[in-house]
Amino acid sequence: MRQVLIVAVVTAAAVLTGCGTVPSTHRGVAVAALRVGVAEYDLGDTAFQDPPWSGRAEIAAQVHYPADLPGPAPLIIQLHGQAAHCAIDALEAGWPCPPGVRPVPSYRGYDYLGEALARRGFVVVPISANGLNARLGTAAERAHLLNTHLALWRRLAADGTGPLADAFVETRTGHQVTPRFRGRCPA
């Protein structure tokens, strides 16, 4: 129950950042029927650093987005709870995971919600936080990670530049894709 409440609060907070409303129809097509694109970005396992903390974490996420919506779309950033970070049974794994050991894709646990919301016109970004989970990151560190992702999205939406500009890979095929996020929220 606590995780559901946290997801709801984080989701609501991200939606209420001023992106406007989502139309119920677009050119006569119900928004709930929009085609959904799914991509990922991964800027590296050590791309995030919180200044008071000496460790590093990843900047990686999956993105569910309305592939056919031509105008602005509200952005939702989701952050999963504390969970195992590497696919081995040991807390001593550290971060990044040891060679040959895959990170646990906890952020993928929201795929069902991301797809449902993208069909309704939202851009939904569940982010990975395994590097923080490796050391039981604090709420302040988790907030800084959220704000870092928001800053990347603001830059991408504002002028189409920044680290996310060419970072999207189609989840199913692994091919680079260029979804049209410039001019979408948050600006």
Steps between C-alpha positions, in 0.01 A plus 500: 500500500781740586665454157169570325460821699856610420446432128176698510665795675802508268279458195261771613784737581655454157168546319424819689808681370294713265475314171135572436223257429481189288229510234240223497512491119745604232361547147203287593708209635458414866823569687465165680554338159835667430786282381773470764872521433745349747864602513780503754796719579812410694765764561713260700523325836695788656346803325324626815686639798340669798759750634463414872531129417824359367336218304356500152186360342350448157292734291278256316129469432233358279263738323139427404365770272206568269656439161228685309430804719641803315474758777619546856458212742530499879808327638482248785822381661468192720754372752481142627554413864797340671570157352783269405737676262704217346377156391699315767416411856747728676486849642876530456462521122555876504432723204540459210421129508801266475603384151258244360221598742202690361325786682146423616260694272271618782386801296339258252246407768296800390468397133126437533442847646729672251319346206155584637595863568679541164179385326333792674757754380769503771875452462587257782859451618565235766862556601756255635654557844708187553814695585315667786338172606846343525562715805141563613499853363326768702188690401713807422719301260194351333350849463824624345491211251141591407598866457796400283270310264255793496780740406603274211139488376457878533803555279385243245149647488625859481748478216553134407855491638683347792603149595157353416488642146645188334474254788173318424500134400187308405442249778400200286759531223791685660511741204551870556181703467428871503163560665374857461528640853612852410225744586333250729479552872676601717629814332 
